[in-house]
């Protein structure tokens, strides 16, 4: 599987999950935490594998810094949900969905084309394998 395809599938799955939970009238902590864990995994895998690989082949530090800024904000919102630091956790989940939605649009507009421009299909497949190994060897944890 090519990296762009893997990312598109992962982004779509994350977006669907967050949208469903953010749209519900009642807030359920366990389901919100499940969404947060999945998003944490997505952020971890991008920062541990995809971003370092792109830094080696392209001069795009500003673009990646913007994505990392989004990741930082999403981690803060995830932490708020996980540690129940808000009187409006449903509102925090909705905000997390909005931030992720904008982030997803930006990744589709900028990051995925950069990947296609800088990595052959074979290199993309190798990166997917690296992502899968990273996830198995060092699974991301919210703790």
FENGICOR-V684896 format. One record per backbone hydrogen bond with DSSP energy under -1.0 kcal/mol. CO is the residue of the C=O (numbers start at 1). NH is the residue of the N-H. If there is no record, write none. Layout:
[[CO;NH] [CO;NH]]
This chain:
[[2;6] [3;7] [4;8] [5;9] [6;10] [7;11] [8;12] [9;13] [10;14] [11;15] [12;16] [13;17] [14;18] [15;19] [16;20] [17;21] [18;22] [19;23] [28;32] [29;33] [30;34] [31;35] [32;36] [33;37] [34;38] [35;39] [36;40] [37;41] [38;42] [39;43] [40;44] [41;45] [42;46] [43;47] [44;48] [45;49] [45;50] [46;51] [49;53] [50;54] [51;55] [52;56] [54;58] [58;60] [60;64] [61;65] [62;66] [63;67] [64;68] [65;69] [66;70] [67;71] [68;72] [69;73] [70;74] [71;75] [72;76] [73;77] [74;78] [75;79] [76;80] [77;81] [78;82] [79;83] [80;85] [88;92] [89;93] [90;94] [91;95] [92;96] [93;97] [94;98] [95;99] [96;100] [97;101] [98;102] [99;103] [100;104] [101;105] [102;106] [103;107] [104;108] [105;109] [106;110] [107;112] [110;114] [111;115] [112;116] [113;117] [114;118] [115;119] [120;124] [121;125] [122;126] [123;127] [124;128] [125;129] [126;130] [127;131] [128;132] [129;133] [130;134] [131;135] [132;136] [133;137] [134;138]]
